[in-house]
Amino acid sequence: MRAVTVHPSTARSLEVRDVPEPVRGEGELLVDGLAVGICGTDKEIAAGEYGWAPPGEDRLVLGHESLGRVREAPAGSGFGAGDLVVGVVRRPDPEPCGACARGEFDMCRNGRYTERGIKERHGYASRSWTVESDYAVKLAPALERVGMLLEPASVVAKAWEQVERIGARSWFEPHRVLITGAGPIGLLAALLGVQRGLETHVLDRVASGPKPDLVAGLGATYHSGSVDQVAPSIRPDVVIEATGAGTVVLDVMAGTAQYGIVCLTGVSPRGQRLSVEAGTLNRELVLENDVVVGSVNANLRHYRQGADALARAEPAWLERMITRRVPLERAAEAFTSRDDDIKVVIDLE
């Protein structure tokens, strides 16, 4: 069976190679892989920056943004042959912390979790794979071409849940949201903002290409330029930050309306130093009751929320997010960025 593999921590080790056929265990689904999405995490692992193979093995099968079709399912699992399915990425640690023990493994406190295609578990970038039925999510048939977007949608669903939980500490009736970054996370965050009935604004550096049209297709407003040019006129109640760019992060923290909430989803590179007038920033955060929260990963609840959001979206709009599809045997092409890329997908069939 063919799969996309790497030798973790070794640059230029990406290889499509034969791996053993999966054997379905008790309580597991046997799934024919349809596609996997490629994101920055996959590119960093392929570049040798991190990643961990399963214990006792040298190579890791990549792929955490999965999509497949069930071939075999155990009786009583709620799944049947032909169902579209996505596998959850993270698993709780073997001796779970309090969060993992309560199903909130996205908030693991001791770091002993494992992750498919990232940390000590093979991923989903193979012709077929298995997944525990308890860690699988069924998708509507209409999402056959775009279901690999569920994993990033689950990350966005969690971010919105965090915002709404924080807002609920007091009266909370937001009207405007600003999304910084129009990559897959930013566009899906905008989708969920529109679905919540919010006036939705998306800010990105580019002024042309597919991003402005995708935002317009949601009925949202697209901006190019800097935060300090856009935020004062919007005064967003909520910001979903999806770039990880240090200057953008600091600017949005100072650019919200009173009692504003900034949710950081972009991961910043190490080593960047910025000069900050910390006193003014602290003063604004305190006197306006502002909140800044980080959010990463997702648990089963967020996957289901993401699946509901995708099911309510226009499939044609979702498909426009996928700007390139690469066949499995040319998987390496998916790891080289192009100017107009939004979501690049490896077709596994």
Contacts in CASP RR format, 6 or more apart in sequence:
PFRMAT RR
TARGET T0000
AUTHOR 0000-0000-0000
METHOD contacts of the structure
MODEL  1
MRAVTVHPSTARSLEVRDVPEPVRGEGELLVDGLAVGICGTDKEIAAGEY
GWAPPGEDRLVLGHESLGRVREAPAGSGFGAGDLVVGVVRRPDPEPCGAC
ARGEFDMCRNGRYTERGIKERHGYASRSWTVESDYAVKLAPALERVGMLL
EPASVVAKAWEQVERIGARSWFEPHRVLITGAGPIGLLAALLGVQRGLET
HVLDRVASGPKPDLVAGLGATYHSGSVDQVAPSIRPDVVIEATGAGTVVL
DVMAGTAQYGIVCLTGVSPRGQRLSVEAGTLNRELVLENDVVVGSVNANL
RHYRQGADALARAEPAWLERMITRRVPLERAAEAFTSRDDDIKVVIDLE
1 18 0 8 1.000
1 19 0 8 1.000
1 20 0 8 1.000
1 21 0 8 1.000
1 22 0 8 1.000
1 126 0 8 1.000
1 127 0 8 1.000
1 128 0 8 1.000
2 16 0 8 1.000
2 17 0 8 1.000
2 18 0 8 1.000
2 19 0 8 1.000
2 126 0 8 1.000
2 127 0 8 1.000
2 328 0 8 1.000
2 329 0 8 1.000
3 16 0 8 1.000
3 17 0 8 1.000
3 18 0 8 1.000
3 19 0 8 1.000
3 61 0 8 1.000
3 122 0 8 1.000
3 125 0 8 1.000
3 126 0 8 1.000
3 127 0 8 1.000
4 14 0 8 1.000
4 15 0 8 1.000
4 16 0 8 1.000
4 36 0 8 1.000
4 61 0 8 1.000
4 62 0 8 1.000
4 63 0 8 1.000
4 125 0 8 1.000
4 126 0 8 1.000
4 328 0 8 1.000
4 331 0 8 1.000
4 346 0 8 1.000
5 14 0 8 1.000
5 15 0 8 1.000
5 16 0 8 1.000
5 17 0 8 1.000
5 19 0 8 1.000
5 59 0 8 1.000
5 60 0 8 1.000
5 61 0 8 1.000
5 62 0 8 1.000
6 13 0 8 1.000
6 14 0 8 1.000
6 15 0 8 1.000
6 45 0 8 1.000
6 46 0 8 1.000
6 48 0 8 1.000
6 59 0 8 1.000
6 60 0 8 1.000
6 62 0 8 1.000
7 13 0 8 1.000
7 53 0 8 1.000
7 58 0 8 1.000
7 59 0 8 1.000
7 60 0 8 1.000
8 45 0 8 1.000
8 48 0 8 1.000
8 50 0 8 1.000
8 51 0 8 1.000
8 52 0 8 1.000
8 53 0 8 1.000
8 59 0 8 1.000
8 60 0 8 1.000
9 48 0 8 1.000
9 49 0 8 1.000
9 50 0 8 1.000
9 51 0 8 1.000
10 48 0 8 1.000
11 47 0 8 1.000
11 48 0 8 1.000
13 46 0 8 1.000
13 48 0 8 1.000
13 59 0 8 1.000
14 46 0 8 1.000
14 62 0 8 1.000
14 331 0 8 1.000
14 332 0 8 1.000
14 335 0 8 1.000
16 328 0 8 1.000
16 329 0 8 1.000
16 331 0 8 1.000
16 332 0 8 1.000
17 59 0 8 1.000
19 61 0 8 1.000
19 126 0 8 1.000
21 128 0 8 1.000
22 30 0 8 1.000
22 126 0 8 1.000
22 128 0 8 1.000
22 129 0 8 1.000
22 130 0 8 1.000
23 130 0 8 1.000
24 30 0 8 1.000
24 72 0 8 1.000
24 130 0 8 1.000
25 130 0 8 1.000
26 74 0 8 1.000
27 74 0 8 1.000
27 77 0 8 1.000
27 132 0 8 1.000
27 133 0 8 1.000
28 74 0 8 1.000
28 130 0 8 1.000
28 131 0 8 1.000
28 132 0 8 1.000
28 133 0 8 1.000
29 70 0 8 1.000
29 72 0 8 1.000
29 73 0 8 1.000
29 74 0 8 1.000
29 77 0 8 1.000
29 79 0 8 1.000
29 85 0 8 1.000
29 130 0 8 1.000
29 131 0 8 1.000
29 132 0 8 1.000
29 133 0 8 1.000
29 136 0 8 1.000
30 70 0 8 1.000
30 71 0 8 1.000
30 72 0 8 1.000
30 73 0 8 1.000
30 128 0 8 1.000
30 130 0 8 1.000
31 68 0 8 1.000
31 69 0 8 1.000
31 70 0 8 1.000
31 71 0 8 1.000
31 85 0 8 1.000
31 128 0 8 1.000
31 129 0 8 1.000
31 130 0 8 1.000
31 131 0 8 1.000
32 68 0 8 1.000
32 69 0 8 1.000
32 70 0 8 1.000
32 71 0 8 1.000
32 127 0 8 1.000
32 128 0 8 1.000
32 349 0 8 1.000
33 66 0 8 1.000
33 67 0 8 1.000
33 68 0 8 1.000
33 69 0 8 1.000
33 124 0 8 1.000
33 126 0 8 1.000
33 127 0 8 1.000
33 128 0 8 1.000
33 129 0 8 1.000
33 348 0 8 1.000
33 349 0 8 1.000
34 67 0 8 1.000
34 68 0 8 1.000
34 69 0 8 1.000
34 84 0 8 1.000
34 144 0 8 1.000
34 148 0 8 1.000
34 347 0 8 1.000
34 348 0 8 1.000
34 349 0 8 1.000
35 67 0 8 1.000
35 68 0 8 1.000
35 147 0 8 1.000
35 148 0 8 1.000
35 325 0 8 1.000
35 345 0 8 1.000
35 346 0 8 1.000
35 347 0 8 1.000
35 348 0 8 1.000
35 349 0 8 1.000
36 62 0 8 1.000
36 63 0 8 1.000
36 64 0 8 1.000
36 65 0 8 1.000
36 66 0 8 1.000
36 67 0 8 1.000
36 124 0 8 1.000
36 125 0 8 1.000
36 148 0 8 1.000
36 345 0 8 1.000
36 346 0 8 1.000
36 348 0 8 1.000
37 63 0 8 1.000
37 65 0 8 1.000
37 148 0 8 1.000
37 151 0 8 1.000
37 334 0 8 1.000
37 343 0 8 1.000
37 344 0 8 1.000
37 345 0 8 1.000
37 346 0 8 1.000
38 63 0 8 1.000
38 65 0 8 1.000
38 334 0 8 1.000
38 335 0 8 1.000
38 343 0 8 1.000
38 344 0 8 1.000
38 345 0 8 1.000
38 346 0 8 1.000
39 65 0 8 1.000
39 152 0 8 1.000
39 184 0 8 1.000
41 64 0 8 1.000
41 118 0 8 1.000
42 62 0 8 1.000
42 63 0 8 1.000
42 64 0 8 1.000
42 335 0 8 1.000
43 335 0 8 1.000
43 337 0 8 1.000
44 50 0 8 1.000
45 51 0 8 1.000
45 60 0 8 1.000
45 62 0 8 1.000
45 117 0 8 1.000
45 118 0 8 1.000
46 62 0 8 1.000
46 335 0 8 1.000
51 60 0 8 1.000
51 118 0 8 1.000
51 119 0 8 1.000
52 60 0 8 1.000
52 118 0 8 1.000
52 119 0 8 1.000
52 120 0 8 1.000
53 59 0 8 1.000
53 60 0 8 1.000
53 120 0 8 1.000
54 60 0 8 1.000
54 120 0 8 1.000
54 121 0 8 1.000
54 122 0 8 1.000
55 120 0 8 1.000
60 117 0 8 1.000
60 122 0 8 1.000
60 123 0 8 1.000
61 117 0 8 1.000
61 122 0 8 1.000
61 123 0 8 1.000
61 124 0 8 1.000
61 125 0 8 1.000
61 126 0 8 1.000
62 117 0 8 1.000
62 123 0 8 1.000
62 125 0 8 1.000
63 116 0 8 1.000
63 117 0 8 1.000
63 123 0 8 1.000
63 124 0 8 1.000
63 125 0 8 1.000
64 89 0 8 1.000
64 115 0 8 1.000
64 116 0 8 1.000
64 117 0 8 1.000
64 118 0 8 1.000
64 123 0 8 1.000
64 124 0 8 1.000
64 151 0 8 1.000
65 124 0 8 1.000
65 148 0 8 1.000
65 149 0 8 1.000
65 150 0 8 1.000
65 151 0 8 1.000
65 152 0 8 1.000
66 86 0 8 1.000
66 87 0 8 1.000
66 116 0 8 1.000
66 123 0 8 1.000
66 124 0 8 1.000
66 129 0 8 1.000
66 148 0 8 1.000
66 151 0 8 1.000
67 84 0 8 1.000
67 85 0 8 1.000
67 86 0 8 1.000
67 139 0 8 1.000
67 147 0 8 1.000
67 148 0 8 1.000
67 150 0 8 1.000
68 84 0 8 1.000
68 85 0 8 1.000
68 86 0 8 1.000
68 124 0 8 1.000
68 348 0 8 1.000
69 82 0 8 1.000
69 83 0 8 1.000
69 84 0 8 1.000
69 85 0 8 1.000
70 79 0 8 1.000
70 80 0 8 1.000
70 81 0 8 1.000
70 82 0 8 1.000
70 83 0 8 1.000
70 84 0 8 1.000
70 85 0 8 1.000
71 81 0 8 1.000
71 82 0 8 1.000
71 128 0 8 1.000
72 81 0 8 1.000
73 79 0 8 1.000
73 80 0 8 1.000
73 81 0 8 1.000
73 83 0 8 1.000
73 133 0 8 1.000
74 133 0 8 1.000
77 133 0 8 1.000
78 133 0 8 1.000
78 138 0 8 1.000
79 85 0 8 1.000
79 133 0 8 1.000
79 136 0 8 1.000
79 138 0 8 1.000
83 138 0 8 1.000
84 138 0 8 1.000
84 139 0 8 1.000
84 140 0 8 1.000
84 141 0 8 1.000
84 143 0 8 1.000
84 144 0 8 1.000
84 147 0 8 1.000
85 131 0 8 1.000
85 136 0 8 1.000
85 137 0 8 1.000
85 138 0 8 1.000
85 139 0 8 1.000
86 136 0 8 1.000
86 137 0 8 1.000
86 139 0 8 1.000
86 147 0 8 1.000
86 148 0 8 1.000
86 150 0 8 1.000
86 151 0 8 1.000
86 303 0 8 1.000
86 307 0 8 1.000
87 116 0 8 1.000
87 124 0 8 1.000
87 131 0 8 1.000
87 135 0 8 1.000
87 136 0 8 1.000
87 137 0 8 1.000
88 116 0 8 1.000
88 131 0 8 1.000
88 135 0 8 1.000
88 136 0 8 1.000
88 137 0 8 1.000
88 298 0 8 1.000
88 299 0 8 1.000
88 300 0 8 1.000
88 303 0 8 1.000
89 115 0 8 1.000
89 116 0 8 1.000
89 117 0 8 1.000
89 118 0 8 1.000
89 151 0 8 1.000
89 297 0 8 1.000
89 298 0 8 1.000
90 105 0 8 1.000
90 106 0 8 1.000
90 108 0 8 1.000
90 113 0 8 1.000
90 114 0 8 1.000
90 115 0 8 1.000
90 116 0 8 1.000
90 297 0 8 1.000
90 298 0 8 1.000
90 299 0 8 1.000
91 105 0 8 1.000
91 113 0 8 1.000
91 114 0 8 1.000
91 115 0 8 1.000
91 116 0 8 1.000
91 121 0 8 1.000
91 135 0 8 1.000
92 100 0 8 1.000
92 101 0 8 1.000
92 103 0 8 1.000
92 105 0 8 1.000
92 108 0 8 1.000
92 113 0 8 1.000
93 100 0 8 1.000
93 108 0 8 1.000
93 110 0 8 1.000
93 111 0 8 1.000
93 112 0 8 1.000
93 113 0 8 1.000
93 114 0 8 1.000
94 112 0 8 1.000
95 112 0 8 1.000
96 105 0 8 1.000
97 108 0 8 1.000
97 109 0 8 1.000
97 110 0 8 1.000
97 112 0 8 1.000
98 109 0 8 1.000
99 105 0 8 1.000
99 107 0 8 1.000
99 108 0 8 1.000
99 109 0 8 1.000
100 108 0 8 1.000
100 113 0 8 1.000
103 299 0 8 1.000
103 300 0 8 1.000
104 299 0 8 1.000
105 113 0 8 1.000
105 299 0 8 1.000
106 158 0 8 1.000
106 296 0 8 1.000
106 297 0 8 1.000
106 298 0 8 1.000
106 299 0 8 1.000
106 302 0 8 1.000
107 299 0 8 1.000
113 119 0 8 1.000
114 120 0 8 1.000
114 121 0 8 1.000
115 121 0 8 1.000
116 122 0 8 1.000
116 123 0 8 1.000
116 124 0 8 1.000
117 123 0 8 1.000
117 124 0 8 1.000
117 125 0 8 1.000
122 129 0 8 1.000
123 129 0 8 1.000
125 331 0 8 1.000
125 346 0 8 1.000
125 348 0 8 1.000
126 348 0 8 1.000
127 328 0 8 1.000
127 348 0 8 1.000
135 300 0 8 1.000
137 150 0 8 1.000
137 300 0 8 1.000
137 303 0 8 1.000
137 304 0 8 1.000
137 307 0 8 1.000
138 307 0 8 1.000
139 147 0 8 1.000
139 150 0 8 1.000
139 307 0 8 1.000
139 310 0 8 1.000
139 311 0 8 1.000
140 307 0 8 1.000
140 310 0 8 1.000
140 311 0 8 1.000
142 311 0 8 1.000
142 315 0 8 1.000
143 150 0 8 1.000
143 310 0 8 1.000
143 311 0 8 1.000
143 315 0 8 1.000
143 318 0 8 1.000
145 315 0 8 1.000
145 318 0 8 1.000
145 319 0 8 1.000
145 322 0 8 1.000
146 310 0 8 1.000
146 315 0 8 1.000
146 318 0 8 1.000
146 319 0 8 1.000
146 321 0 8 1.000
146 322 0 8 1.000
147 310 0 8 1.000
148 345 0 8 1.000
149 184 0 8 1.000
149 188 0 8 1.000
149 310 0 8 1.000
149 318 0 8 1.000
149 321 0 8 1.000
149 322 0 8 1.000
149 343 0 8 1.000
150 303 0 8 1.000
150 306 0 8 1.000
150 307 0 8 1.000
150 310 0 8 1.000
151 298 0 8 1.000
151 303 0 8 1.000
152 184 0 8 1.000
152 185 0 8 1.000
152 188 0 8 1.000
153 188 0 8 1.000
153 192 0 8 1.000
153 306 0 8 1.000
153 307 0 8 1.000
153 309 0 8 1.000
153 310 0 8 1.000
154 298 0 8 1.000
154 302 0 8 1.000
154 303 0 8 1.000
154 305 0 8 1.000
154 306 0 8 1.000
155 185 0 8 1.000
155 265 0 8 1.000
155 295 0 8 1.000
155 296 0 8 1.000
155 297 0 8 1.000
155 298 0 8 1.000
155 302 0 8 1.000
156 185 0 8 1.000
156 186 0 8 1.000
156 188 0 8 1.000
156 189 0 8 1.000
156 191 0 8 1.000
156 192 0 8 1.000
156 240 0 8 1.000
156 265 0 8 1.000
156 306 0 8 1.000
156 309 0 8 1.000
157 192 0 8 1.000
157 298 0 8 1.000
157 302 0 8 1.000
157 303 0 8 1.000
157 305 0 8 1.000
157 306 0 8 1.000
157 309 0 8 1.000
158 295 0 8 1.000
158 297 0 8 1.000
158 298 0 8 1.000
158 299 0 8 1.000
158 302 0 8 1.000
158 305 0 8 1.000
159 189 0 8 1.000
159 240 0 8 1.000
159 263 0 8 1.000
159 265 0 8 1.000
159 295 0 8 1.000
160 189 0 8 1.000
160 192 0 8 1.000
160 193 0 8 1.000
160 196 0 8 1.000
160 240 0 8 1.000
160 263 0 8 1.000
161 301 0 8 1.000
161 302 0 8 1.000
161 305 0 8 1.000
162 263 0 8 1.000
162 293 0 8 1.000
162 294 0 8 1.000
162 295 0 8 1.000
163 238 0 8 1.000
163 240 0 8 1.000
163 261 0 8 1.000
163 263 0 8 1.000
163 293 0 8 1.000
164 172 0 8 1.000
166 261 0 8 1.000
166 291 0 8 1.000
166 293 0 8 1.000
167 261 0 8 1.000
167 291 0 8 1.000
170 259 0 8 1.000
170 289 0 8 1.000
172 259 0 8 1.000
174 198 0 8 1.000
174 237 0 8 1.000
174 238 0 8 1.000
175 198 0 8 1.000
175 199 0 8 1.000
175 237 0 8 1.000
176 198 0 8 1.000
176 199 0 8 1.000
176 200 0 8 1.000
176 201 0 8 1.000
176 234 0 8 1.000
176 235 0 8 1.000
176 236 0 8 1.000
176 237 0 8 1.000
176 238 0 8 1.000
176 257 0 8 1.000
177 190 0 8 1.000
177 193 0 8 1.000
177 198 0 8 1.000
177 199 0 8 1.000
177 200 0 8 1.000
177 201 0 8 1.000
177 236 0 8 1.000
177 237 0 8 1.000
177 238 0 8 1.000
177 239 0 8 1.000
177 240 0 8 1.000
178 201 0 8 1.000
178 202 0 8 1.000
178 203 0 8 1.000
178 230 0 8 1.000
178 231 0 8 1.000
178 234 0 8 1.000
178 236 0 8 1.000
178 238 0 8 1.000
178 239 0 8 1.000
178 240 0 8 1.000
178 252 0 8 1.000
179 186 0 8 1.000
179 187 0 8 1.000
179 189 0 8 1.000
179 190 0 8 1.000
179 200 0 8 1.000
179 201 0 8 1.000
179 202 0 8 1.000
179 203 0 8 1.000
179 239 0 8 1.000
179 240 0 8 1.000
179 242 0 8 1.000
180 186 0 8 1.000
180 203 0 8 1.000
180 204 0 8 1.000
180 227 0 8 1.000
180 239 0 8 1.000
180 240 0 8 1.000
180 241 0 8 1.000
180 242 0 8 1.000
180 243 0 8 1.000
180 248 0 8 1.000
180 252 0 8 1.000
181 202 0 8 1.000
181 203 0 8 1.000
181 204 0 8 1.000
181 242 0 8 1.000
181 243 0 8 1.000
182 190 0 8 1.000
182 202 0 8 1.000
182 203 0 8 1.000
182 204 0 8 1.000
182 206 0 8 1.000
182 211 0 8 1.000
182 214 0 8 1.000
182 215 0 8 1.000
182 222 0 8 1.000
182 342 0 8 1.000
183 204 0 8 1.000
183 211 0 8 1.000
183 242 0 8 1.000
183 342 0 8 1.000
183 343 0 8 1.000
184 321 0 8 1.000
184 342 0 8 1.000
184 343 0 8 1.000
185 242 0 8 1.000
185 265 0 8 1.000
185 266 0 8 1.000
186 202 0 8 1.000
186 240 0 8 1.000
186 242 0 8 1.000
186 265 0 8 1.000
187 202 0 8 1.000
187 211 0 8 1.000
187 214 0 8 1.000
187 215 0 8 1.000
187 321 0 8 1.000
187 342 0 8 1.000
188 309 0 8 1.000
189 240 0 8 1.000
189 242 0 8 1.000
189 265 0 8 1.000
190 200 0 8 1.000
190 202 0 8 1.000
190 215 0 8 1.000
190 218 0 8 1.000
190 220 0 8 1.000
191 218 0 8 1.000
191 309 0 8 1.000
191 313 0 8 1.000
192 309 0 8 1.000
193 200 0 8 1.000
194 200 0 8 1.000
194 218 0 8 1.000
194 219 0 8 1.000
194 220 0 8 1.000
195 309 0 8 1.000
195 312 0 8 1.000
195 313 0 8 1.000
198 238 0 8 1.000
199 221 0 8 1.000
200 218 0 8 1.000
200 219 0 8 1.000
200 220 0 8 1.000
200 221 0 8 1.000
201 220 0 8 1.000
201 221 0 8 1.000
201 222 0 8 1.000
201 223 0 8 1.000
201 230 0 8 1.000
201 234 0 8 1.000
201 236 0 8 1.000
202 211 0 8 1.000
202 215 0 8 1.000
202 220 0 8 1.000
202 221 0 8 1.000
202 222 0 8 1.000
202 223 0 8 1.000
203 223 0 8 1.000
203 224 0 8 1.000
203 225 0 8 1.000
203 227 0 8 1.000
203 230 0 8 1.000
204 211 0 8 1.000
204 222 0 8 1.000
204 223 0 8 1.000
204 224 0 8 1.000
205 224 0 8 1.000
205 225 0 8 1.000
206 212 0 8 1.000
206 224 0 8 1.000
207 224 0 8 1.000
209 340 0 8 1.000
210 320 0 8 1.000
210 323 0 8 1.000
210 340 0 8 1.000
210 342 0 8 1.000
211 222 0 8 1.000
211 342 0 8 1.000
212 222 0 8 1.000
212 224 0 8 1.000
213 320 0 8 1.000
214 317 0 8 1.000
214 320 0 8 1.000
214 321 0 8 1.000
214 342 0 8 1.000
215 221 0 8 1.000
215 222 0 8 1.000
216 222 0 8 1.000
217 317 0 8 1.000
218 317 0 8 1.000
223 229 0 8 1.000
223 230 0 8 1.000
226 251 0 8 1.000
227 248 0 8 1.000
227 251 0 8 1.000
227 252 0 8 1.000
227 255 0 8 1.000
228 251 0 8 1.000
231 251 0 8 1.000
231 252 0 8 1.000
231 255 0 8 1.000
231 256 0 8 1.000
232 255 0 8 1.000
235 255 0 8 1.000
235 256 0 8 1.000
235 257 0 8 1.000
236 255 0 8 1.000
236 256 0 8 1.000
236 257 0 8 1.000
236 260 0 8 1.000
237 256 0 8 1.000
237 257 0 8 1.000
237 259 0 8 1.000
237 260 0 8 1.000
237 261 0 8 1.000
238 256 0 8 1.000
238 260 0 8 1.000
238 261 0 8 1.000
238 262 0 8 1.000
238 263 0 8 1.000
239 252 0 8 1.000
239 255 0 8 1.000
239 256 0 8 1.000
239 260 0 8 1.000
239 261 0 8 1.000
239 262 0 8 1.000
239 263 0 8 1.000
240 263 0 8 1.000
240 265 0 8 1.000
241 248 0 8 1.000
241 249 0 8 1.000
241 252 0 8 1.000
241 262 0 8 1.000
241 263 0 8 1.000
241 264 0 8 1.000
241 265 0 8 1.000
241 266 0 8 1.000
242 265 0 8 1.000
242 266 0 8 1.000
243 249 0 8 1.000
243 266 0 8 1.000
244 264 0 8 1.000
244 266 0 8 1.000
244 267 0 8 1.000
244 268 0 8 1.000
245 268 0 8 1.000
246 268 0 8 1.000
246 272 0 8 1.000
246 274 0 8 1.000
247 274 0 8 1.000
249 264 0 8 1.000
249 268 0 8 1.000
250 274 0 8 1.000
250 276 0 8 1.000
250 281 0 8 1.000
252 262 0 8 1.000
253 262 0 8 1.000
253 281 0 8 1.000
253 285 0 8 1.000
253 290 0 8 1.000
253 292 0 8 1.000
254 280 0 8 1.000
254 281 0 8 1.000
254 284 0 8 1.000
256 262 0 8 1.000
256 288 0 8 1.000
256 290 0 8 1.000
258 288 0 8 1.000
258 289 0 8 1.000
259 288 0 8 1.000
259 289 0 8 1.000
259 290 0 8 1.000
260 288 0 8 1.000
260 289 0 8 1.000
260 290 0 8 1.000
260 291 0 8 1.000
261 290 0 8 1.000
261 291 0 8 1.000
261 293 0 8 1.000
262 290 0 8 1.000
262 291 0 8 1.000
262 292 0 8 1.000
262 293 0 8 1.000
263 293 0 8 1.000
263 294 0 8 1.000
263 295 0 8 1.000
264 292 0 8 1.000
264 293 0 8 1.000
264 294 0 8 1.000
264 295 0 8 1.000
265 294 0 8 1.000
265 295 0 8 1.000
265 296 0 8 1.000
267 296 0 8 1.000
284 290 0 8 1.000
285 292 0 8 1.000
310 318 0 8 1.000
321 342 0 8 1.000
321 343 0 8 1.000
322 342 0 8 1.000
322 343 0 8 1.000
322 344 0 8 1.000
322 345 0 8 1.000
323 340 0 8 1.000
323 341 0 8 1.000
323 342 0 8 1.000
323 343 0 8 1.000
323 344 0 8 1.000
324 334 0 8 1.000
324 338 0 8 1.000
324 341 0 8 1.000
324 344 0 8 1.000
324 345 0 8 1.000
325 344 0 8 1.000
325 345 0 8 1.000
325 346 0 8 1.000
325 347 0 8 1.000
326 333 0 8 1.000
326 334 0 8 1.000
326 344 0 8 1.000
326 345 0 8 1.000
326 346 0 8 1.000
326 347 0 8 1.000
327 346 0 8 1.000
327 347 0 8 1.000
328 346 0 8 1.000
328 347 0 8 1.000
328 348 0 8 1.000
331 346 0 8 1.000
334 344 0 8 1.000
334 345 0 8 1.000
334 346 0 8 1.000
END
